Amino acid sequence: MPTVYEVPADLLLKRLADQLKRQPQVAPPQWAAFAKTGSHAERPPQEKEWWYTRAASLLRKLYVHGPVSLSELEVDYGGGKSIKYYPRHHRDAGGAIVRKALKQLEEAGLAAKDGRKGRIITPKGRSLLDKTSTQIFAELVKTQPQLAKYA
């Protein structure tokens, strides 16, 4: 059975974001249309449905990297910021976006807190990702038959 590791991340995130749109617990807050993703960003995201993509990305990170703390996720989603003529400096992503998206994933039953270690993916979340990965892999095999030996 193909897992998250065997399918392209961009296809998985797109499909997973569409599935998260159907979850009533996962919805962007009112301020999400105006918020930047961190101090390193110059503007808010141009994509209208970016909240679902970020939630899908968080879910995939929990699957791949195990228990992950909020501060680790802020570093991962951060980026470089130009400060005058000096070299770029790293700035962490905004914590409210990561925190609220994780809270919504917890309410949907896809993620959970793991004591002192951070957040983990629940069996329901793992099942969702595995089913989605299997569907994507089946579609890829139809277009590229040489991938069938990896199933």
N, C-alpha and C positions, 0 to 999 in steps of 0.2 A: 504494500500500500504506500503510494507516494506521500511524502510529508512536505512541510514548508521548505525544507532544504532542497528539494528536487525541482521546484517550480520557480520561475522568475518572480522577483519581489514586486515589480511594478504591476504585473498581471494580478498577483494575489491581493495587493493593497487595493486595487481598483474594484475587484469583485467583493472583497471584504467590506469596503466602504459602502457599497450598494446594499449589502446585507445589514450593516449597522444602521442604515437609514430606516429600515423597517422595525428596528428595536425602539419601542416608545421611550425607554429610559435614556437612550443616547440622542441628545439634541443639543445644538449649539445654544449657549446663553445669548441674551439680547445684545450684550456688549461685544460679541465675537465678530460682528461685521466691521467694527471700528478698531479692533485691537491689533497691535503688531505682535509678532511671535516672540519678540525679545528686544533688548536694547541694541542688538547688532543689526536688526532689520530697519531699513529706511521707511518702508511702507507696510500696510497690512497685506495679507495674501490676496492675490488677484482672483484666485479660484473661489467661487461662491460656496462650494461644498467642502472647504478645506478642513472643517472640524471633523468630519467623518473620516477623511483621509488620515488625519493626525491620530484619531482614535484607533483606526485600523493599524497604523504603524506602531502605536504603543502596544497593541495586542500582539503583534508579531514580535516585537522586542521582548516581551515577557515570555513568549514561547521559546525564542532562540537563546536568550541570555539568562534564563532562570530568574531567581529572585533579584529584582532590580530596585534600588532605592530611588526616591524622588530626585535627590541631588544628582545621581548618575544620569538620570533621564534629562535633567536640565542641561547638563554638560553635553550630552549627545545631540540634543536639538539646538544647541547654541551655535555660534558662528563667529567669524572674524569681524571686527569693527575697525574702520579706518579712523585714526585720530591724527588729524592734520597731516604732517609729512612723516610721521613716525611709522614703523612697521605695524601691521595689523595686530590687534590684541584680541584674544578670545573673550567673548562675553557669553554667559549662560543664557538659555532661553527663559522666557517668562514662566514662573512657577505656577501661576494661576491656571494657565491653559492645561499644563500637564496634570495638575492636581484635580481639576474639575473633570477632565476626560477620564482619568483613572477612577474617580468616584462614580461616574456614570457607568463605566465598565463593571465596577463592583456591584452596582444596583441591578445591572442586567445579568449578573451571575457569571460573567466571563473572566473576572479577575478577583483576587482576594488578597488581604494583607497576610504577611507571613511573619508575625512577631517583629523581631528586631531587624530582620534581613531586608524587608521591603515588600514589594508586591510580587505575586506569582500568578500564573494562569490556572484557572480551575479546570476540572475535567470537561465541563460544558464548553469552555473556551477552546480547549485543546481539540475537542471533537469538531467544533465549528471550523477551525483552521484546517484540520485534517480532511474533512469532507470537501471543503473548498479547494484544497490543494489537489485532491483526487479528481475533482471535476475539471480543473484547469489542465492537469496532466493528460486526462483522457482527450481533451480537445487538442492539445499539442501533439498527441500521438496520431490523431487523424490528419493533421497537416504535415507532420514529419514522422513517417512510419519507423524510421531508424531508432527512435526513442523508445519503442515498445520493449526492447530488451532490458530496460531499466525499471520497468514496472514491477 
